[in-house]
Amino acid sequence: MKDSEYCFFHDPSKKYEEARIEAGSKGGKGSSITVTSPLDPIGISTLKDVTILLGDTINQVRAGILPVKVANCIGVLSGHLIKALESSETVTKIETIERAILEKRTLS
């Protein structure tokens, strides 16, 4: 706020109390997003698939087709998926190495 060291919500004066209460009660209302034309499901089982999804999402946001909030959600979920895929790959590699070691021991 101009000429104040406080923002609207943290101003200690009672000057804006009613406006603060009203603004606080409106917070988040009407901000939900409804996707009117759902996108077709796609297979996302590899890191390459996630990369393609993210590139497509970026292009849709840039073209004004996809709401930013939806794109942010896709980005967050993609990050979780990437971690899960990487963990799965690591487990598979460890299992392969363990099998190789076990086979080498049994042949010796």
N, C-alpha and C positions, 0 to 999 in steps of 0.2 A: 504494500500500500504506500502511496506517495506520502512523503513527509512522516513516515512512521518507521520505527525500528522493528515492528512486528508485522507478521503476515495477518491476513483476515481472520484466520482461525485461532491465532495465538495472542491477539491483542487483548491485554488484561482489562481494558475498559469495557463497560457494559454497553457502550455505544452501538455495537453491532450484534448484540446477543440474539435478538429475534432472527436476524438474517442468518446468523451462524447455525442456529437450531434448524431453521428451514432448509438451509443448504445441506446440513448433515443428514437430515431425514430423506432428502432427495438422492443422496449419494448411491450410485449403482442402479437406481431405478431407470428403466427404459434403455439400459445399455446392452441388453441381450441381443444377440445376432441370430437371425433366422436365415438359414441357407435356403433360398427359394428353389434352386435347381441343383439338387445334390449331384456330386461328381460320381462317376462310375468307380467302383472299388478297383484297386490295383494291387498286384502282388508286390509285397515289399519284404524280400527275404535275404537280400544281400546288401552290402555297403554300396554297391553300384546302384541298386534300386533306390536307396535312400538319396543318393546324390542326384539321380534323375528327378525324384519327387521334389527335392528342395529347389532344383533349377526350375522346374515347372511352376512351383509355388511362387518363386520370385518373379517369374515372368507374368503370372496372373495378377499379382499385386501391382506390378508396374503398369499393366494394361488396364487396371481399375476393375478387373473381373472378380477378384477375391478380396473380401474385407481383410484389413490388416490384422484384426483380432483373430480371425480364423487362421491366417498365415502364421501368426505368432504361436498359436496352439500347435499347428503342424510342426513348426520348428522345435518346440519344446519336446513334443512326442518323438520327433525324429532323433533328437539327442538321446533320449532314453533308449530308443530302438538301437541306435549305433552302439551304445554301451553294452546292451544285451547281446548283439551280434558279435562284438569283439570278445566278450566273455565266453560265448559259445565256441568261437574259433580257438581261443586259448585252451579251453577244456579239451577240445578235439585234438589239438596238437599234443597236449600233455598225455592224453590217453594213447596216442600213436607212439609216442616216445616210450611210455611205460610198456606197451606191448612189445616193442622192438627189444627193449632191455630184457624182458622176461623170456622172449624167444632166444636171445643170445645166451642167457643163463642156462636154459634147458638144453641147448645144443652143446654146451661146453662140458 
